[in-house]
Amino acid sequence: MSGIAGVYHFDGREALSADIERMTTALAGRGPDGAGAWNRGAVGLGHRSLWTTPESVTERLPMADREESVVVTADARIDNRDELFRVLGFGGRPSREVSDGELILAAYARWGERCPEHLLGDFAFAVWDRRRQTLFCARDHFGVKPFYYHRSPRVFAFASEIKALLCLPGVPRRLNEVRVADYLLPILEDMEITFYEGILRLPPAHTLTVSPEGAEPRRFWSLDPSRELRLGSDEAYAEAFRELFTDAVRCRLRSAFPVGAMLSGGLDSSSIVCVARRLLAEAGGARLHTISAIFEDAPECDERRFINAVVAQNGVRPHYLRGDAITPLTGIDRVLWDHDEPFWNLYMYMHRGLLETAHHAGVRILLDGFGGDGVVSYGTLRLAELARAGRLKTLATEVMGLSRRLERPPWTIVRQQVVGALTPEPVRSAWRWLLRRNEPLWARNRTLKVDFARRIGLAERVEALLDGRSRSPRTARESHWRELTSGVNAFGFEVFGAAGAAFPLDLRYPFFDRRLAEFCLALPPEQKLASGYPRMIARRALAGVLPEEVRWRGGKADFSPNFMRGLLGLDRELVEDVVLRDPSTIEAYVDVAALRDAYRRCAGRGVQPEALAVWGAVTLALWLRRTKLGTMNRRGDLR
């Protein structure tokens, strides 16, 4: 993790060093190991460094070629370094002397705007091309690295965080009410929108070529939902998964500093820890630090049985956080500053607590199992495929197995996974039309103000965003593809990345390796769900690596009781200040009477849907109070 920033004036104005310095100062948390700047004429680039890899310690960004015809600033970890080194050549220099930024510069010199197609890893970068007078920007395949930008007829500016853009003169500070509605609903499929009008996100797997004539976006990679992989046996699939997953972890262990890993006791985090521990031991490296939450006062949330099984294999240094000693709104002012926007994640308080624990342990790189469920896939829509094919005996076996693993009645599983998928599409389409006629999609949050939703055309927006996704997926692979391409993933990376920058930590996600995701999507459905076990491919592949009780565990812990206790306990005064005493910052967007009713039901019974509505409204209100946006928006820009 590092910080990048830059400006390009289309009207010929000089890019001021003071502007670049303001931007890099705003990004100081992302890079405590130094700042760099480059400006010539109308273009200026900035960088903040967080040393993580061996090559990053001597890297100086922004970096130019000898003629200063091409200049790059980058927040990147490039994983296919050996391949690029062979193809590009560096005059006999050892690879340890070539930084990731220099690799990107050489890749651009060789392939131009197609260079991201040749890169593996996590990256956000911008390349100034003096000859073409273009600024070429790119963001990695899944959006692990953030990239925000502002464009007007006079200027283009970009940065790793919104706050770095807001410190520039000319960048408006106006609330985007459409994003407010998205947040309250919630719907996170728009991969460009932010809470600020005029500030956008570059979507994952996209490039943006900027010049005075315009800004041209291009998608450089996409997952193929039609590809299916066929190997000879279960063992062959398991071996292929094990090799890819091990290499995904290995790539993310490249570090000159101590490495840690989240360890919840679940299948995903435990898989990462067990593989990383082995790789570090084989390399003769330091022990892996593990970071776990434990719950003394909320035993229903506690996963120590599984955490201890992993730790007992030795080779790790465990660190623990009392998850029940912090609350959802702990340090909320600092959290909102770090994130620049409201965040939906109910468990961000625990995530930040774990990050702080890792920081105090001396860790700079932290492996995280985020997205493992979606990348490997539960594969439960295989049940509908079995029913459609008339394989009723296998269907019954899988349903009964899932029922035991998930502790749900068999009929519930059939209703959720089979009946809807087998209903003819014309019937389902007519049913959806009838539902929307009586109640628009946005009414899923009954605290959303009706006239606000109508004013911004929310019903039409939801229809457009969910185009093609509102119908139920027909196959397990289509369901898997939807999960991998959902806007929730990029939003999650941005939220987690902002939290990581606060400590600062470089968060790395082995499951979101492009090669692993492509492999898992192409797997036959029986490799994802078999014998009632979701994610069977991972369970088979990690035999002898994972403790058996973790490898064959069923569900996972539910942390909502701890969330509810914190929100309605120590956080109650702050929640009631927003909901009962002063809801003025959100009354233009939220039906206050409905919100209060939801809160009373939530406080009385701890009902989860009501808690979600209350959480969204409260976090939005606190952010609007802090930024002084909201209803003041109609007065014009705020400075």
ABEGO torsion letter per residue (X at the ends): XBBBBBBBBAAGBBBBAAAAAAAAAAAAAABAAEBBBBBBEABBBBBBBBBABAAAAABBOBBBBAAGABBBBBBBBBAAAAAAAAAAEAGGBBAAABBAAAAAAAAAAAAEAAAAAABBEBBBBBBBBAAAGBBBBBBBAAGABBBBBBBBAABBBBBABAAAAAABBGBBBBBBAAAAAAAAOBBAABAABBABBGBBBBBBGBBBBBBAAEBBBBBABBBBAABBBBBABAAAAAAAAAAAAAAAAAAAABBABBBBBBBAGBAAAAAAAAAAAAAAAAAGBBBBBBBBBBBAABAAABAAAAAAAAAAAEGBBBBBBBAAABBAABGAAAAAAAAGBBBABAAAAAAAAAAAAAAAAGBABBBBABGAAAAAEAGAAAAAAAAAAGBAAAAAAAAAAAAAAAGBBAAAAAAAAAAAAABBAAAAAAAAAAAAAABBAAAABAABBAAAAAAAGAAAAAAAAABGAABBBABAAAAAAAAAABAAAAAAAAAAAAAAAAOBBBBBBAAABAAAAAAAAABBAAAABBGGBBGAAAAAAABGABBAAAAABBBBBBAAAAAAAAAABAAAAAAAAAAAABAAAAAAABBAAAAAAAAAAAAAAGBAAAAAAAAAAAAAAAAAAAAGBEAAAAAEBBX
